């Protein structure tokens, strides 16, 4: 694979037209498949993938001299198309599914609670923190992934495996991460917890 | 453990600002690479881990990139029945040149002095055919893969071979072999050979077989490689 990467990298620089054309067509096919994987759920996925891959292909050509490791040429090209696709989705607010977008908007309304510089969390307040989380209106899985990470210091790989066993469905670490972020956003809007954190700052 | 509680309280209190998101997105590739390599990625990249918990947008971006990395590792990228053709109008369409022409421009010679200057144009034309030249077996296959091969001819009294370093894939070994019609082993020893790249200079002399070897050359600098021979 490293030899193939180096050969492809050098062929992209060739002054021989057929060699260079074939090299960029090979890079294109790869970039398109990567882009399609990233935007698979968008309504115009094929067109969007084509646009991202085309822009990435031009950028690969312009920045070839910046590739420090020809043996990792494909990974370098993949980074370029990934950043373009993610930036597009972020700028057009298409990274979040609709239901997550609504909850994200909702939690931005309350005023953040100020944090004094010398604030500490004692053992007592830690217990209270997790008691509030245990009582918050979030799902059991949500509770498990928040408490699993912050109280029990468990990695997402372990939490994913545990949820997979509990539900008999494949749960990835990325699912755990999104679930946790979604529910921490909900916890920001949970008044008893907001009050508790406000009391702890005095 | 107390640090985690403080972090959770901090994350719940306030959502991160957009300015942080761009830096985190740039760090995600390294974060995911560490994760898939089985490292303690949340400990290695704590600012990324805590930001992802506090920013749902970035968490979704991470999920897409993570699942892309998984799919690629499993060779399960989408394989659509039809891939549209790219627009390649941006490619340089200067007139193609041949290897002899490029070599003529790359070679400079006086009575006792010869310089060979590689270039980005020349390198792709030097890739060896599938039956690769192998190094001597004493290096246990470290330099088994030949990247470039330039054979000597009537105007070029040396051959050049470049081998990938299997111990450090960003580096290579450059082997220069003096080939003169009127000199043979062991009378090929003692010719001074210098190698120059933008970040490296090295000097040695040929052995009895006329061979000079340079290790630790950065592969990315091959387009800027210069070989000098003196006192031939």
Interface residues (C-beta under 8 A of the other chain):
Chain A: X2 X3 X6 X7 X10 X11 X13 X14 X15 X16 X17 X19 X20 X21 X24 X25 X28 X29 X32 X33 X34 X36 X37 X38 X40 X46 X50 X53 X54 X57 X58 X61 X67 X68 X69 X70 X71 X72 X78 X79 X82 X83 X86 X87 X89 X90 X95 X96 X97 X100 X103 X104 X107 X108 X112 X113 X115 X120 X121 X126 X129 X146 X149 X150 X151 X153 X155 X156 X172 X173 X174 X175 X177 X178 X180 X181 X182 X184 X185 X187 X188 X193 X197 X200
Chain B: X1 X2 X4 X5 X6 X7 X8 X9 X10 X11 X12 X13 X14 X15 X21 X25 X26 X29 X35 X40 X42 X52 X53 X54 X55 X56 X57 X58 X59 X60 X61 X62 X63 X64 X65 X66 X67 X68 X70 X71 X72 X77 X78 X79 X80 X83 X84 X86 X87 X88 X90 X91 X92 X93 X94 X96 X97 X120 X121 X123 X124 X125 X127 X145 X147 X164 X169 X170 X219 X220 X223
